Amino acid sequence: LVTPLVDLGSSQPDYLRGAWVQGIRTGLCVASWDNLTNKGLIQHLPDFVTVWNRAQHDEAVELHGVPPERVVVTGAGAYDHWFDWAPSTTRAEFCRRVGLPADRPFILYLCSSPFIAPHEADFVLDWARRIRDLGDGPLAEAGLLIRPHPQNAAHWQAVDVSGLPDLALWPRAGANPVTDGAKADFYDSIYHSAAVVGVNTSALIESAIVGRPVYTLLAPEFRDTQEGTLHFHHLLHVNGGLLHVARTFEEHATQLAAALACVGRPDEQGRRFLQAFVRPHGLDTAATPKVVEAIEAAGTGAAPDSRRVPFWSAPLRALLAPLAYALLLRLIWQERAKVRRRLGSVLRRARRHGLRRRARPVVRWAKRRLPRLASDRIRRRVGTRTMGRFVARAVCPASVSTAAGRLKPGLKRLLVGAIRRSIRLRPLRQVARRAVLPAMTSGVATLQRGLADGEDRPARASRTTERRRNGVGDAGGGLVRALHEHGPVVDASNLSARTLRDLLRSTRKHETPIIAGPWVGEVGFEVLYWMPLLRWIAEREPWIKERLVVLSRGGSGHWYRGLSSRYVDIFDYLEPGELWETRQRNAPLARSGRPKDKQFEMAAWERDLVDRVRQRLGFEEVDVLHPSVMFLALRHLQREEAIPRVRAMSSYPRLEPPELGPLAGLLPDDFIAAKFYFSAAFPETEANRAFIGSLLRTLTQTTRVVLLNTGMLFDDHWDFEAAVSERLLRVDHLMTPTNNLHLQTIAISRARSFVGTYGGLSYLPPFLGVPSLSFYSRPDQFAQHHLDLAQRVFRGPEWATYLALHTDHLDLVRSLTDGRLAAPR
């Protein structure tokens, strides 16, 4: 079973072909309302396809050529749970949480994905103002709740809505409804609303299930992603349509005013739509059992015969290999001829202007670089992946790839070396290192992810070519070069002192500065993995300290003291909101639908940032030790041997307390530092808010507490807000983006102990000799091995206590201690 099958570049068709060869039944379960209309085509037909409704049935038949007898209409299983849900809180409590008046109805605006509305914030703010101006009575006084799309929340970080009365933006960082808490929040926001407005999002369907009328405005800026998409027409036309459509703000305001006049009345238009689009077998008939029936029915018939690969396919591939290489060479020579013609044009223009003598060295240099220039142009012309697949399929049968994937790591490395030595022509080597090698050695992970251009040292690529490939401007004439992308082949699953020397060999020889970073990820990973890795590197290669420049954010330079020659703060170059938006916009999506926050490769915007740092520091060229070196190594250590292997390539020293600096005279002599924020492992629920409030009240009865809230939003975590009192202090009035982590470090280093949310900053106190007590409520929302590593690292007598507890565990402790919680020592 596969889904969605139609993503561009997906490997799922290969699974279907493999099953077809083996005689295994195959099925496609369409998971979303737009899978069959806004992606690719089904190239290899499965034995059966389950769809939501008759409209998708027709799409599968007409657009994808699936025989009608293979298509089964089941309903939308993705929405089954919505029909059985109930609100988790009262309307008054919900309005208090989001900051809206509870005595008036509110309209919910559901934002769309970046594909539909990439810059929706400006439109939404204008929509809110126009609604206020055009409305009177209930519409003018109604609350407005804006809910950002989880994949498009970044550009809301810097938006100020304080000037708009009775308008709330919640949750500001977006929340994908995949956990129980996030689902409940999403449901409550719809259930307690009077009407729902949106551009083009599946959440409009969920709103109809809850029973709320759904409205849209056909705005000119969204014409292509509303009426220009096939799935939007389902919302307009299926069984009378779901949406109440307006083409002007005036018409839209009139519709919303009518909705507020009849709050609580069932929306018959939405009900008719659901009967046709979501549950075509009846609103009381769930779709998931229908999907199960279709799968079981497919399994009851006779299994298809397995298909043997013809014996002549292997020699045919061998015969086609020279043709593949010949076609590739033809492309290369075509591009070389184009480059030569352009160089000739340069010389002729130089001759006309009397500059031929000056231009000649440049042309000679360019001719030496023709193979690389040509291969670069080919990559842009036909795409590395396409070209690599073309060559790989001719050279490497599927059986070879399968066999290679079963090899032990040592044999895989031998295979890599053999390929590198056998391919002498540089353009072909470019293809091999980018595409053929991964196809032949699936499972081989290398820090360099390919083949080196030279012998054992990284090639110093031409600056023009590097800038063109990396998308980095170079006003200063320098070079930004990532070590792990241009170094020798290094097995990431076996990072050691030897592989480290291989990685750093070239930069040590050429004495270029090394920028470690940019680190833009979570504080927890920085403290627990990145900083210890850099210290381990510096201990084994002491020469690197004089040339290492740490590029991080938030004023974390004290953590790297004695490790590098200089610390540079990212927030001197980018505003926090700008950094967050850039990360979200450029990050690939995880299975949950949220952008990945791990730096598995160096993005173009990171290269541009490093180049700006290089220019400001006055370096001609720099090498970059990028966090992807660490993440690629950790990716292969998520097993039983992970913790000892991580500790073997990490150094965990104690940190000296920093100077008091701006906090001199402000911190009490005896206090507890507290940092509570909401995350996936500790979501913002009434239970968690009550837990924090109760804990802070208990602590402040016997000692003072300093809250480490920043008053700023850097990512999708937001602080718990508490009122200041005589025993509850805050220092966020002194915090800026470039010093917030430094001030938090100062406060923690002077505290008796630390208490807060598990993850992130909770790892830092033991480095400063301060006990750390942290809490979580959703253990399924974090990887357990991170906690295991922290507990093992901080187990020795030289470390302060580190303890992470489930919130339920504290209730047990309280019950055993008669409600009195002893202060940590």
C-alpha positions in Angstrom: 0.0 0.0 0.0 1.3 3.4 -0.9 0.2 7.0 -0.7 0.3 9.5 -2.3 2.3 7.9 -5.2 2.1 11.1 -7.3 4.8 13.2 -5.6 7.4 14.3 -8.1 10.7 12.4 -7.7 9.0 9.8 -5.4 10.5 6.3 -5.0 7.0 4.8 -4.5 6.6 3.8 -8.1 9.7 1.7 -7.8 8.1 -0.1 -4.9 5.1 -0.8 -7.1 7.2 -2.1 -9.9 9.1 -4.3 -7.5 5.9 -5.7 -6.1 4.6 -6.2 -9.7 7.8 -8.3 -10.5 7.3 -10.3 -7.3 3.6 -11.0 -7.8 2.5 -8.9 -4.8 -0.8 -7.1 -4.8 -0.6 -3.3 -4.8 -2.9 -0.5 -3.7 -3.1 3.2 -3.6 -5.0 4.8 -0.7 -5.6 8.5 -1.7 -5.0 10.4 1.5 -5.8 14.0 0.7 -8.4 15.9 -1.3 -5.9 17.4 -3.8 -3.6 14.4 -4.3 -5.0 13.6 -7.7 -5.1 17.1 -9.1 -2.0 19.2 -8.0 0.8 16.7 -8.2 2.2 14.2 -10.8 0.5 11.4 -12.7 0.2 7.8 -11.7 2.8 6.1 -14.0 2.4 2.5 -12.7 -1.2 1.5 -12.1 -1.8 -0.3 -8.8 -4.3 -3.2 -8.5 -6.8 -1.0 -6.7 -7.2 2.7 -5.7 -9.4 3.9 -2.8 -10.8 7.5 -3.2 -13.0 9.7 -1.1 -15.9 10.3 -3.4 -17.3 10.3 -6.9 -15.3 13.4 -7.8 -12.0 11.8 -7.0 -13.2 8.6 -8.8 -13.6 10.6 -12.0 -10.2 12.3 -11.4 -8.5 8.9 -11.1 -10.2 7.6 -14.3 -10.0 10.7 -16.5 -6.7 12.3 -15.3 -4.7 9.2 -14.4 -6.1 6.5 -16.7 -7.1 4.1 -13.9 -9.7 1.6 -15.0 -13.0 2.3 -13.3 -13.3 -1.2 -11.9 -10.1 -0.7 -9.9 -11.4 2.5 -8.2 -13.2 2.1 -4.9 -15.1 5.0 -3.3 -14.7 4.7 0.5 -15.1 8.2 1.9 -12.5 10.4 3.6 -11.0 8.3 6.4 -8.7 11.2 7.4 -11.8 12.9 8.8 -13.5 10.1 10.7 -12.3 11.2 14.1 -13.7 14.7 13.6 -17.3 13.3 13.6 -16.8 11.9 17.2 -14.9 14.8 18.8 -16.1 17.0 21.6 -14.6 20.3 22.9 -12.0 20.0 25.6 -12.8 23.3 27.3 -15.6 25.8 27.7 -16.0 28.8 25.4 -15.3 31.3 28.2 -12.1 29.4 29.1 -11.0 29.2 25.5 -11.6 32.9 24.9 -9.5 33.7 28.0 -6.6 31.6 26.7 -6.5 33.2 23.3 -7.2 36.7 24.5 -10.7 37.4 23.1 -13.8 38.7 24.9 -16.1 35.9 25.9 -19.3 37.9 25.8 -19.2 38.3 22.0 -19.0 35.8 19.1 -15.8 35.5 17.2 -14.9 34.8 13.5 -12.1 32.3 12.9 -9.7 32.9 10.0 -7.8 29.8 9.0 -4.7 30.6 7.1 -3.5 28.5 4.1 -0.2 26.8 3.1 2.7 28.6 1.5 1.8 27.0 -1.8 -1.7 28.6 -1.7 -0.9 32.0 0.0 2.8 32.5 0.6 2.4 36.1 1.9 -1.0 35.9 3.5 -0.3 38.1 6.6 -0.7 41.4 4.7 -4.0 40.2 3.2 -5.4 39.0 6.6 -4.6 42.3 8.3 -6.2 44.2 5.5 -9.2 41.8 5.7 -9.5 42.5 9.5 -9.5 46.3 9.0 -12.0 46.2 6.1 -14.3 44.0 8.2 -14.2 46.5 11.0 -14.8 49.4 8.7 -17.7 47.8 6.7 -19.4 46.1 9.6 -21.8 47.6 12.1 -23.5 46.1 15.2 -22.4 42.6 15.9 -19.9 42.4 13.1 -18.0 45.5 14.2 -17.8 44.2 17.8 -17.1 40.5 17.0 -13.8 39.0 17.9 -11.4 37.9 15.2 -9.1 34.9 15.8 -6.3 34.3 13.2 -4.8 30.8 13.2 -1.6 30.6 11.1 -0.9 27.6 8.9 1.8 25.4 10.5 3.8 25.4 7.3 3.4 29.1 6.8 3.7 30.6 10.3 7.2 32.1 9.9 6.1 35.4 8.3 3.8 36.0 11.3 6.6 36.2 13.7 7.3 39.9 13.1 3.6 40.9 12.6 2.3 43.3 15.2 -1.5 43.0 15.8 -1.7 45.0 18.9 -3.2 48.0 17.1 -6.3 45.9 16.0 -8.9 45.7 18.8 -10.4 42.3 19.7 -8.1 40.4 17.4 -5.9 37.5 18.5 -3.2 35.6 16.6 -3.1 32.1 18.1 -0.9 30.1 18.1 1.5 32.6 16.7 4.1 29.9 15.8 1.5 27.7 14.2 0.6 24.2 15.4 0.2 21.1 13.3 -2.7 19.1 14.8 -0.9 15.8 15.1 -0.7 15.5 18.9 -3.7 15.2 21.2 -3.2 18.6 22.7 -2.8 20.3 19.3 -5.8 18.5 17.9 -7.9 19.6 20.8 -6.8 23.2 20.4 -7.6 23.1 16.7 -11.0 21.6 17.3 -11.9 24.0 20.1 -10.9 27.0 17.9 -13.5 25.9 15.3 -16.1 24.7 17.7 -16.3 27.9 19.7 -16.3 30.2 16.6 -19.4 31.6 15.0 -18.1 31.4 11.4 -14.9 30.3 9.6 -13.1 32.2 6.8 -10.2 31.0 4.6 -8.6 31.1 1.2 -8.2 27.5 0.2 -7.3 24.9 2.8 -8.5 21.5 3.9 -9.3 23.0 7.3 -12.5 24.4 5.7 -13.8 20.9 5.3 -13.1 20.2 9.0 -15.0 23.3 9.9 -18.0 22.0 8.0 -17.8 18.8 10.0 -17.9 20.7 13.2 -21.0 22.5 11.8 -19.7 26.0 11.2 -20.6 27.9 8.0 -17.5 28.5 5.9 -16.8 31.7 3.9 -14.2 32.8 1.3 -13.4 35.9 -0.6 -12.2 35.5 -4.2 -9.3 37.9 -3.9 -7.3 38.9 -7.0 -4.0 38.0 -5.4 -5.2 34.4 -4.8 -6.9 33.9 -8.2 -4.4 31.3 -9.4 -4.6 29.2 -6.2 -8.3 29.5 -5.7 -10.2 29.3 -9.0 -7.0 28.2 -10.7 -6.8 24.9 -8.8 -9.1 21.9 -9.5 -9.6 20.9 -5.9 -10.9 24.4 -5.0 -13.8 23.8 -7.4 -14.8 20.9 -5.3 -15.5 23.3 -2.5 -17.5 25.5 -4.9 -19.6 22.9 -6.8 -19.8 19.4 -5.2 -23.5 18.9 -4.3 -24.1 22.7 -4.2 -20.7 23.5 -2.8 -19.4 24.1 0.7 -18.3 27.7 0.5 -20.3 30.9 0.9 -18.5 32.9 -1.8 -18.1 36.6 -2.1 -16.2 38.6 -4.8 -16.1 41.9 -3.0 -15.4 42.9 0.6 -18.9 44.5 0.8 -20.6 41.2 -0.1 -18.3 39.3 2.2 -19.1 41.6 5.2 -22.9 41.2 4.5 -22.5 37.4 4.5 -20.6 37.5 7.8 -23.1 39.8 9.4 -25.8 37.3 8.5 -23.8 34.4 10.0 -23.5 36.3 13.3 -27.2 36.9 13.3 -28.0 33.2 13.4 -25.2 31.7 15.5 -25.9 28.1 16.4 -28.1 27.4 13.4 -27.1 24.2 11.5 -25.4 24.9 8.1 -27.4 22.8 5.7 -25.1 23.8 2.8 -22.1 22.3 4.6 -24.1 19.2 5.5 -25.0 18.5 1.8 -21.4 18.9 0.8 -20.2 16.5 3.5 -22.7 13.9 2.3 -21.3 14.0 -1.2 -17.6 14.7 -0.6 -16.5 13.3 2.8 -19.0 10.5 3.6 -20.7 9.4 0.4 -22.1 6.3 2.1 -24.0 8.4 4.7 -22.9 10.8 7.4 -23.2 8.0 10.0 -21.0 5.6 8.0 -17.3 5.9 8.8 -14.9 5.8 5.9 -12.0 3.8 7.5 -14.0 0.5 7.7 -14.7 0.9 4.0 -11.0 1.3 3.3 -10.3 -1.9 5.3 -13.0 -3.7 3.3 -11.4 -2.6 0.0 -8.0 -3.8 1.2 -9.4 -7.2 2.4 -11.3 -7.6 -0.9 -8.1 -7.1 -2.9 -6.5 -9.8 -0.8 -9.2 -12.4 -1.3 -8.6 -12.8 -5.0 -5.9 -14.9 -6.7 -2.5 -13.4 -6.3 -0.9 -12.2 -9.6 1.9 -14.3 -11.0 5.4 -13.2 -10.3 7.3 -12.0 -13.3 10.8 -13.1 -14.0 13.3 -10.5 -15.3 14.3 -11.5 -18.8 17.7 -13.2 -18.9 18.8 -10.8 -21.6 18.2 -7.6 -19.5 21.6 -7.8 -17.8 23.7 -8.0 -21.0 21.4 -5.4 -22.6 22.2 -3.0 -19.8 25.9 -3.7 -20.3 25.5 -2.9 -24.0 23.6 0.3 -23.3 26.3 1.6 -20.8 28.6 2.8 -23.6 25.7 4.5 -25.3 24.8 6.3 -22.0 28.4 7.5 -21.6 28.5 8.5 -25.3 25.3 10.6 -24.9 26.8 12.2 -21.8 30.0 13.0 -23.6 28.1 14.5 -26.4 26.3 16.8 -24.0 29.7 17.7 -22.4 31.3 18.6 -25.8 28.3 20.6 -26.8 28.6 22.7 -23.7 32.4 23.0 -24.1 31.8 24.3 -27.6 29.4 26.9 -26.3 31.8 28.0 -23.6 34.6 28.2 -26.2 32.4 30.4 -28.5 31.7 32.7 -25.6 35.4 32.9 -24.7 36.1 33.8 -28.3 33.5 36.5 -28.1 35.2 37.8 -25.0 38.6 37.9 -26.7 37.2 39.7 -29.8 35.6 42.4 -27.6 38.9 42.7 -25.7 40.8 43.1 -28.9 38.4 45.9 -30.0 39.0 47.7 -26.7 42.8 47.1 -26.6 42.5 44.7 -23.6 43.5 41.4 -25.3 46.7 41.1 -23.3 44.8 41.5 -20.0 42.0 39.1 -21.1 44.4 36.3 -22.3 45.3 34.9 -18.8 41.6 34.8 -17.9 40.8 32.9 -21.0 43.6 30.4 -20.5 42.4 29.8 -17.0 38.8 29.3 -18.3 40.0 26.8 -20.8 41.6 24.7 -18.1 38.3 24.8 -16.2 36.1 23.9 -19.2 35.3 20.3 -18.0 33.9 21.6 -14.8 32.2 24.6 -16.4 30.6 22.2 -18.9 29.4 19.8 -16.3 28.0 22.6 -14.2 26.0 23.8 -17.3 24.8 20.3 -17.9 23.6 19.9 -14.3 21.6 23.1 -14.8 20.3 22.0 -18.2 19.2 18.4 -17.5 19.4 18.1 -13.7 21.9 16.0 -11.8 19.3 13.6 -10.6 17.8 13.0 -14.1 21.3 12.5 -15.6 22.4 10.3 -12.8 19.4 8.1 -13.0 19.9 7.8 -16.8 23.5 6.6 -16.3 22.8 4.6 -13.2 20.0 2.6 -14.7 22.2 1.7 -17.7 25.3 0.9 -15.6 23.8 -0.4 -12.4 20.9 -3.0 -12.5 18.5 -3.0 -9.6 19.9 -6.3 -8.4 23.4 -4.7 -8.0 21.8 -1.9 -5.9 20.0 -4.4 -3.7 23.2 -6.4 -3.2 25.2 -3.3 -2.4 22.7 -2.3 0.2 23.4 -5.6 2.1 27.2 -5.1 2.2 29.0 -4.4 5.5 30.3 -0.8 5.9 33.9 -1.9 5.3 33.0 -3.5 1.9 30.9 -0.5 1.0 33.9 1.8 1.5 36.0 -0.5 -0.7 33.3 -0.2 -3.3 33.4 3.6 -3.1 37.2 3.6 -3.5 37.0 1.3 -6.5 34.5 3.5 -8.2 36.6 6.6 -7.5 39.7 5.0 -9.0 37.9 3.6 -12.0 36.3 6.9 -13.1 39.1 9.2 -14.5 37.1 11.6 -16.7 36.2 14.6 -14.5 32.7 15.3 -15.8 31.8 11.6 -15.4 33.2 11.7 -11.9 30.9 14.6 -11.2 27.9 12.5 -12.3 29.2 9.5 -10.3 29.6 11.4 -7.1 26.3 13.1 -7.3 24.0 10.3 -8.6 25.5 7.0 -9.7 27.4 6.3 -6.5 24.3 6.8 -4.3 22.3 4.5 -6.6 25.0 1.8 -6.4 25.7 2.0 -2.7 22.4 2.8 -1.1 23.1 3.0 2.6 26.6 4.4 2.3 26.7 7.6 4.2 29.6 9.9 3.7 30.3 13.3 5.1 31.3 14.4 1.7 28.4 12.5 0.1 30.2 11.7 -3.0 33.6 11.4 -4.7 36.5 13.8 -4.3 37.6 15.6 -7.4 41.3 15.2 -6.8 43.3 12.5 -5.1 43.1 12.5 -1.3 42.7 16.3 -0.8 39.7 18.4 -1.7 39.8 20.3 -4.9 40.0 24.1 -4.5 37.3 24.8 -7.0 37.2 28.0 -9.0 35.6 30.8 -7.1 33.3 31.6 -10.0 32.1 28.1 -10.2 31.7 27.8 -6.4 29.7 30.9 -6.2 27.5 29.8 -9.1 26.9 26.4 -7.6 26.3 27.6 -4.1 24.4 30.8 -4.9 26.7 33.0 -2.9 27.5 36.5 -3.9 31.2 37.4 -3.6 31.7 41.1 -3.6 34.9 40.8 -1.7 36.4 38.2 -4.1 36.6 35.5 -1.4 35.4 31.9 -1.2 33.0 30.1 1.1 33.8 26.3 1.1 32.1 23.7 3.2 34.6 21.1 4.3 32.3 18.1 4.3 31.2 18.8 0.7 34.6 19.1 -0.8 36.7 16.8 1.4 37.6 13.2 0.9 35.1 10.4 1.4 34.4 10.0 5.1 32.0 7.5 6.6 29.6 9.5 8.8 28.7 6.5 10.8 32.3 6.1 11.9 33.4 9.6 12.8 36.8 9.3 14.5 40.0 11.2 15.0 41.3 9.7 11.8 38.3 10.7 9.7 38.5 14.1 11.3 42.1 14.6 10.2 41.0 13.6 6.7 38.3 16.2 6.8 40.6 19.0 8.1 43.7 18.1 6.1 43.3 20.6 3.3 42.3 23.6 5.5 45.2 23.0 7.8 47.6 23.0 4.9 46.2 26.3 3.4 45.8 28.0 6.8 42.3 29.4 6.0 40.0 30.5 8.8 37.3 28.0 9.8 33.8 29.1 10.6 32.0 26.6 12.8 28.3 27.1 12.0 26.1 28.8 11.4 24.2 27.1 14.3 20.5 28.0 14.0 19.0 25.0 15.7 17.7 24.2 19.2 19.6 25.2 22.3 19.4 21.6 23.5 21.2 20.2 20.5 23.8 22.9 20.7 24.6 22.3 24.4 24.4 18.5 24.3 26.0 17.7 20.9 27.4 20.6 18.9 29.5 22.4 21.6 30.9 19.0 22.9 31.8 18.0 19.3 33.7 21.2 18.7 35.6 20.8 21.9 36.4 17.2 21.0 37.7 18.4 17.7 39.8 21.1 19.3 41.3 18.6 21.8 42.5 16.4 19.0 43.5 19.2 16.6 44.7 22.0 18.9 45.9 24.1 16.0 42.2 24.7 15.0 41.6 27.0 18.1 43.5 29.9 16.6 41.6 29.8 13.4 38.1 28.8 14.6 35.3 31.3 14.4 32.0 30.2 16.1 28.9 31.5 14.4 25.8 31.0 16.6 23.0 33.2 18.0 21.7 34.7 21.1 25.0 35.6 22.8 26.1 32.0 23.5 29.8 32.9 23.1 30.6 32.1 26.7 29.9 28.5 26.0 32.7 28.4 23.5 35.3 30.3 25.6 38.8 28.7 25.3 37.6 26.9 22.2 37.7 29.5 19.4 39.4 32.7 18.6 36.2 34.6 18.0 32.4 34.4 18.4 30.0 36.0 15.9 26.3 36.4 16.6 23.9 35.7 13.8 21.5 38.3 15.2 23.9 41.0 14.2 23.1 40.0 10.6 19.5 38.8 10.8 16.5 39.8 12.9 15.0 36.8 14.9 11.8 36.9 12.8 13.8 37.1 9.6 15.9 34.1 10.6 12.9 32.1 11.6 11.1 32.9 8.4 14.1 32.0 6.3 14.6 28.7 8.1 10.9 27.8 7.7 10.8 28.8 4.0 13.8 26.8 3.0 13.6 23.8 5.2 12.3 20.5 3.8 9.1 19.1 5.3 9.0 16.3 7.7 6.3 13.6 7.6 4.3 15.5 10.1 4.0 18.4 7.6 6.2 20.7 9.6 9.5 22.0 8.4 12.6 20.0 9.5 14.7 22.0 11.9 17.8 19.8 11.6 20.7 21.1 9.5 21.4 18.0 7.4 22.9 20.1 4.6 24.2 23.6 4.1 21.5 25.7 2.5 22.1 28.6 0.1 21.0 31.2 2.6 23.5 29.8 5.1 26.3 30.2 2.5 25.2 33.8 1.9 25.2 34.5 5.7 28.7 33.0 6.0 29.9 35.1 3.1 28.6 38.2 4.7 30.4 37.3 7.9 33.6 36.6 5.9 33.4 40.0 4.2 32.9 41.8 7.5 35.8 40.0 9.2 38.0 40.8 6.2 38.8 37.2 5.3 39.7 36.4 1.7 38.3 32.9 1.9 37.0 30.7 4.7 36.3 27.0 5.3 33.0 26.0 7.0 32.6 23.3 9.6 28.9 23.0 9.2 26.5 21.4 11.7 25.5 18.9 9.1 28.7 17.1 9.9 27.3 16.4 13.3 23.7 15.7 12.2 24.9 13.3 9.5 26.9 11.4 12.1 24.0 11.3 14.6 21.6 10.1 12.0 23.5 6.8 12.0 23.7 6.5 15.8 20.0 6.2 16.6 20.5 2.7 17.9 21.7 0.9 21.0 25.3 1.9 20.4 24.4 5.6 20.0 25.3 6.9 23.5 28.8 5.4 23.8 29.6 6.4 20.2 28.4 10.0 20.7 30.4 10.3 24.0 33.4 8.9 22.2 33.4 11.9 19.8 32.3 14.5 22.3 34.1 16.4 25.2 31.9 17.6 28.1 33.9 20.1 30.2 32.6 22.2 33.1 32.0 25.9 32.2 33.3 28.7 34.4 30.5 31.1 35.5 30.5 34.3 33.4 30.9 37.8 34.9 27.7 39.3 36.3 27.8 42.1 33.7 24.3 43.7 33.2 22.8 41.6 36.0 25.2 43.0 38.7 23.1 44.1 41.7 19.8 42.7 40.2 20.0 39.0 41.2 19.1 37.9 44.8 21.7 36.2 46.9 19.7 33.0 47.0 17.2 32.1 44.2 16.0 29.4 41.8 16.2 30.0 38.1 13.0 29.0 36.2 12.5 28.6 32.4 9.0 27.3 31.5 7.9 27.3 27.9 5.5 25.3 25.8 6.6 22.7 23.2 5.5 19.4 21.7 6.7 17.6 24.8 5.1 20.1 27.1 2.1 21.6 25.2 0.1 24.5 26.3 -2.8 22.8 28.1 -4.8 23.9 31.1 -3.3 21.0 33.1 0.3 22.2 32.2 -0.5 25.8 33.0 -2.0 24.9 36.3 1.1 22.7 37.0 3.5 25.6 36.4 1.4 28.0 38.5 1.2 25.5 41.4 5.0 24.8 41.2 5.9 28.4 41.1 3.6 29.2 44.1 5.2 26.4 46.1 8.7 27.6 45.3 8.1 31.2 46.0 6.8 30.3 49.5 10.4 29.5 50.6 12.7 31.3 48.2 12.9 33.8 45.4 12.5 32.7 41.7 14.0 34.4 38.7 12.0 33.8 35.5 14.3 33.5 32.4 11.5 34.6 30.0 13.0 36.6 27.1 9.9 38.5 25.9 10.8 37.5 22.4 9.8 34.7 20.0 12.7 32.9 18.3 11.0 29.6 17.2 7.8 27.6 17.8 8.3 27.6 21.6 6.7 30.3 23.6 7.2 31.2 27.3 4.8 30.8 30.1 3.8 34.2 31.4 3.5 34.9 35.1 2.9 38.1 37.0 6.0 39.6 38.8 5.8 39.7 42.6 8.2 40.3 45.5 9.5 36.7 45.2 9.0 36.2 41.5 11.5 38.3 39.5 12.2 38.8 35.7 15.2 40.2 33.8 13.7 40.2 30.3 13.8 44.1 30.2 17.6 43.7 29.8 17.4 41.1 27.1 18.0 41.6 23.4 18.3 39.1 20.6 22.1 39.1 20.8 22.4 38.7 24.6 19.4 36.7 25.8 21.3 33.4 26.1 24.3 35.1 27.8 22.0 36.7 30.4 20.3 33.4 31.0 23.7 31.8 31.4 24.7 34.4 34.0 21.5 33.9 36.0 21.7 30.1 35.9 25.3 30.1 37.0 24.4 32.1 40.2 21.2 30.1 41.0 20.8 27.6 43.7 19.1 25.3 41.1 17.2 25.4 37.9 13.6 24.3 37.2 11.8 24.4 33.9 10.6 22.6 30.7 12.6 19.6 29.6 14.9 20.1 26.7 16.7 23.2 25.4 18.1 25.2 28.3 17.6 22.4 30.9 20.9 20.8 29.7 23.0 23.9 30.5 22.9 24.1 34.3 25.0 21.0 35.0 27.8 22.5 32.9 27.8 25.4 35.3 27.6 23.2 38.4 23.9 23.9 39.0 21.3 21.2 39.6 18.6 20.9 36.9 15.0 19.7 37.4 12.8 19.7 34.2 9.4 18.4 33.3 7.5 17.0 30.3 4.0 15.8 29.9 4.2 14.1 26.5 7.1 11.6 26.5 6.1 10.4 23.0 7.0 13.8 21.6 10.8 13.6 22.1 13.5 11.0 21.4 14.3 9.1 24.5 18.0 8.7 23.6 18.6 12.4 24.1 17.5 12.2 27.7 19.4 9.0 28.2 22.6 10.7 26.9 22.1 13.7 29.2 21.6 11.4 32.2 24.7 9.4 31.5 26.9 12.5 30.8 25.8 14.2 34.1 26.0 11.0 36.2 29.5 11.5 37.6 30.4 13.2 40.9 31.9 16.2 39.2 28.5 17.1 37.7 25.4 18.7 39.4 22.2 16.7 39.5 20.2 16.4 36.3 16.6 15.1 36.6 13.8 15.1 34.0 10.4 14.0 35.2 6.9 13.5 33.9 4.5 16.0 35.4 2.6 13.1 36.9 5.7 12.1 38.8 5.7 15.3 40.9 2.2 14.5 42.1 3.5 11.2 43.4 6.4 12.9 45.1 4.0 15.4 46.7 1.7 12.7 47.9 4.6 10.9 49.5 5.9 14.1 51.2 2.6 15.4 52.4 2.4 18.0 49.7 5.8 19.6 50.6 8.4 19.7 47.9 12.0 19.8 49.2 14.2 22.2 47.4 17.0 20.7 45.3 20.4 20.6 46.8 
